[in-house]
Amino acid sequence: MPFWSSQTIKSRAASTRLVEPFDPSRVQQGAYELAMGPQGAISSDGHNRITKLEPRQSFCIPRGQFGLLLTEEMVSIPINVVAFISLKNSVKSLGLVNVSGFHVDPGYKCRLKFWVYNAGNQDIHILRGDPTFLIWFSDLDHETEDPYTKNLPGHNEITSEDLRRLHGHLASPAELLKQMESLENKVRMIEWIGCTAVAILIAICIALATPLLDYIVKPVIERFSRGNTPITSSSTPPTTPATATPASATPAPAPANSAPAPQPVAPKQP
């Protein structure tokens, strides 16, 4: 079950419809480089629509979203060959992951659809016509007796069934981070509004309480102040200061054994 070399790919493509259109310069290291094709779709597109691309038009796969990409070329896998597919490293290194499978059945004859997921931290842009995918070919030991036969026109374009599979917005890690950041901003806004409202309410309460306190509390304080005037205690009787006995107009009687006091003699008139 050997893989084909670059020379085998070129010789077989020249004699069969292995890849259409075929460009020999796209054969690299035993693989063929398939280009981004005319259609693409992503899971986060709420309108559920297909993006049709003109040559060199860009198609964007947002971070954290699934995408469906259509190849530019049609492939025709012989019934004694199995093919293997992958993304080129140029887009894999950006975080694009192939989730659609990794082989093509013997007998398949249509365009290829790549289901991809952007696991990177940025949006990925792919131009129509850019080499984006790789395909390898390997021989089977015999022609298989049950080749792929469901080669319908729907394989050559993105269908409504494909869109239904992509429908809806995915809660990817990147999308969850974006939603958390949005929620944090809303919480900060609510906190700011709440603090501002509380500050305004406090200011209004203070403005209303000041005259009310003056009206109610001030008279109480004044009444209390008047009721606390100092009063002299009556428990201890007042002490009467000692005073001298006042002089009486009536002289004190003389002792009984004392001689009478001499009376003044009036002067004689001439």
C-alpha positions in Angstrom: 0.0 0.0 0.0 2.6 2.6 -1.1 1.9 6.3 -1.3 2.3 7.9 -4.7 5.3 10.0 -5.4 5.2 13.4 -7.0 6.1 11.8 -10.4 3.3 9.3 -10.1 0.7 12.0 -9.3 1.8 13.9 -12.3 1.7 10.9 -14.7 -1.6 9.6 -13.4 -3.2 13.1 -13.5 -2.1 13.4 -17.2 -3.9 10.2 -18.2 -6.9 10.4 -15.9 -9.2 13.0 -14.4 -7.5 12.7 -11.0 -7.7 16.4 -10.2 -9.6 19.0 -12.2 -8.3 21.5 -12.9 -4.8 20.2 -12.5 -1.8 22.4 -12.0 1.6 20.5 -12.0 3.1 23.3 -9.9 0.8 22.3 -7.1 2.4 18.9 -6.7 4.7 19.2 -3.7 6.5 16.4 -1.7 4.2 13.6 -2.9 1.0 15.6 -2.3 -1.3 17.8 -4.3 -2.3 21.3 -3.0 -6.0 21.9 -3.3 -7.2 25.5 -3.3 -10.0 27.3 -1.4 -13.1 27.1 -3.6 -16.2 29.2 -4.5 -18.2 28.7 -1.3 -17.9 28.8 2.5 -20.1 29.0 5.6 -19.6 29.5 9.3 -21.6 28.4 12.4 -21.9 31.9 13.9 -23.7 33.4 10.9 -27.2 33.8 12.3 -28.7 34.4 8.8 -27.9 30.8 7.8 -26.5 31.8 4.5 -23.8 30.6 2.1 -20.9 33.0 1.3 -20.2 32.9 -2.4 -16.6 33.9 -3.2 -15.3 35.7 -6.2 -11.7 34.9 -7.3 -9.2 36.3 -4.6 -12.1 37.2 -2.3 -11.5 36.6 1.4 -13.5 34.2 3.6 -13.3 34.7 7.4 -13.6 32.0 10.0 -14.1 33.7 13.4 -12.2 32.4 16.4 -14.0 29.6 18.2 -16.4 28.8 15.3 -16.9 26.0 12.9 -16.6 26.5 9.2 -17.4 24.6 6.0 -15.0 25.1 3.1 -15.4 23.9 -0.4 -12.4 23.0 -2.6 -11.8 24.7 -6.0 -10.9 21.4 -7.7 -12.9 18.2 -8.2 -11.1 14.9 -7.5 -11.7 11.5 -9.0 -10.4 8.7 -6.8 -9.7 5.4 -8.7 -11.4 2.3 -7.2 -8.0 0.8 -6.4 -6.8 3.9 -4.6 -7.6 5.6 -1.3 -6.7 9.3 -0.6 -5.8 11.1 2.6 -6.6 14.8 3.2 -5.4 17.5 5.6 -4.9 21.2 5.9 -1.7 22.9 5.0 0.6 24.0 7.8 0.1 27.6 6.9 -3.4 27.6 8.2 -3.0 24.9 10.8 -0.4 27.0 12.5 -3.1 29.7 12.9 -5.3 27.3 14.9 -7.5 25.9 12.1 -8.3 22.2 12.7 -9.8 19.7 10.2 -12.7 17.9 11.9 -14.3 16.3 8.8 -12.2 13.2 8.5 -8.9 12.3 6.9 -9.6 10.1 4.0 -11.5 9.9 0.7 -13.1 6.7 -0.4 -12.2 4.8 -3.6 -14.7 5.8 -6.3 -15.4 9.4 -5.0 -15.8 11.9 -7.8 -16.7 15.4 -6.6 -15.4 18.5 -4.8 -14.2 18.0 -1.3 -15.9 19.6 1.7 -13.7 20.4 4.7 -15.4 20.9 8.1 -13.0 23.0 10.1 -12.8 24.6 13.6 -10.9 27.7 14.5 -9.2 26.9 17.8 -6.9 29.9 17.5 -7.0 33.2 19.3 -7.8 35.3 16.2 -10.0 35.2 13.1 -8.6 33.3 10.1 -9.0 34.7 6.6 -8.6 32.5 3.5 -8.6 33.8 -0.1 -10.3 31.9 -2.8 -7.7 30.2 -5.0 -5.1 30.0 -2.2 -3.5 26.6 -1.7 -5.2 25.5 1.6 -5.6 21.7 1.6 -3.4 18.7 0.9 -4.3 15.3 -0.6 -2.2 12.2 -0.8 -2.9 9.0 -2.8 -2.1 5.4 -1.9 -2.7 2.2 -3.8 -4.8 -0.7 -2.6 -3.7 -4.2 -3.2 -6.8 -4.8 -5.4 -9.7 -2.8 -6.9 -12.2 -2.6 -4.1 -15.5 -4.4 -4.7 -17.6 -1.7 -2.9 -16.5 1.7 -4.2 -18.3 4.9 -3.3 -21.3 5.4 -5.6 -23.2 8.3 -4.0 -21.6 11.0 -6.2 -24.5 13.5 -6.1 -24.5 17.1 -7.4 -24.9 18.2 -3.8 -21.3 17.2 -3.1 -20.1 20.0 -5.4 -21.8 22.8 -3.3 -22.8 23.7 0.2 -26.4 22.5 0.7 -29.2 23.4 3.1 -28.5 20.2 5.1 -24.9 21.5 5.6 -26.2 24.8 6.9 -28.5 23.0 9.4 -25.5 21.2 10.8 -23.8 24.6 11.2 -26.8 26.4 12.6 -26.4 28.1 16.0 -23.8 30.0 17.9 -21.2 27.8 19.7 -20.1 28.3 23.3 -16.4 28.0 22.4 -13.7 28.9 24.9 -13.0 32.1 23.0 -16.7 33.0 22.9 -17.1 32.2 26.6 -14.2 34.5 27.3 -15.8 37.2 25.3 -19.1 36.8 27.1 -17.3 36.8 30.5 -15.6 40.1 29.6 -18.9 41.6 28.5 -20.5 40.4 31.8 -17.7 41.9 33.8 -18.2 45.2 32.1 -21.9 45.1 32.9 -21.2 44.3 36.5 -18.7 47.2 36.8 -21.3 49.5 35.3 -24.0 48.3 37.7 -21.6 48.8 40.7 -20.8 52.3 39.5 -24.5 53.2 39.2 -25.2 51.6 42.6 -22.4 53.5 44.3 -23.5 56.8 42.7 -27.1 56.2 43.7 -26.1 55.5 47.3 -23.9 58.6 47.5 -26.8 60.7 46.1 -29.2 59.2 48.6 -26.9 59.8 51.5 -26.4 63.5 50.4 -30.2 63.9 50.2 -30.7 62.4 53.7 -28.1 64.6 55.2 -29.6 67.7 53.5 -33.1 66.8 54.8 -31.9 65.7 58.3 -30.0 68.9 59.1 -33.0 71.3 59.5 -35.0 68.5 61.1 -32.3 68.0 63.8 -32.2 71.8 64.4 -36.0 71.8 64.8 -36.2 68.8 67.2 -32.8 68.4 68.9 -31.9 72.0 69.6 -34.9 72.8 71.9 -34.2 69.6 73.8 -30.6 70.6 74.3 -31.5 74.1 75.4 -34.1 72.7 77.9 -31.5 70.3 79.3 -29.0 73.1 79.7 -31.5 75.2 81.7 -32.4 72.3 83.9 -28.8 71.8 84.9 -28.3 75.3 86.6 -26.2 74.9 89.9 -28.4 75.0 93.1 -27.0 75.5 96.8 -27.5 72.5 98.9 -29.8 73.0 102.1 -28.6 70.0 104.0 -26.0 72.0 106.0 -27.5 75.0 107.9 -25.8 78.3 107.2 -23.2 79.4 109.7 -24.0 82.8 111.3 -20.9 84.9 111.7 -20.0 86.1 115.2 -20.8 89.7 115.7 -20.2 92.2 118.6 -23.0 93.0 120.9 -24.5 96.3 119.8 -24.2 99.2 122.2 -27.4 99.9 124.2 -28.7 103.4 124.7 -29.3 102.5 128.4 -26.1 102.3 130.4 -25.4 99.2 132.3 -26.3 99.5 136.0 -23.3 100.2 138.3 -22.4 97.8 140.9 -24.1 98.3 144.3 -21.0 99.0 146.3 -19.7 101.6 144.0 -19.9 105.4 144.5 -22.3 107.4 142.4 -20.7 109.0 139.5 -20.1 112.7 139.9 -22.7 114.9 138.2 -21.5 117.8 136.1 -21.9 121.3 137.6 -23.4 123.9 135.6 -21.4 127.2 135.5 -22.8 130.2 137.4 -24.2 133.1 135.6 -22.8 136.6 136.6 
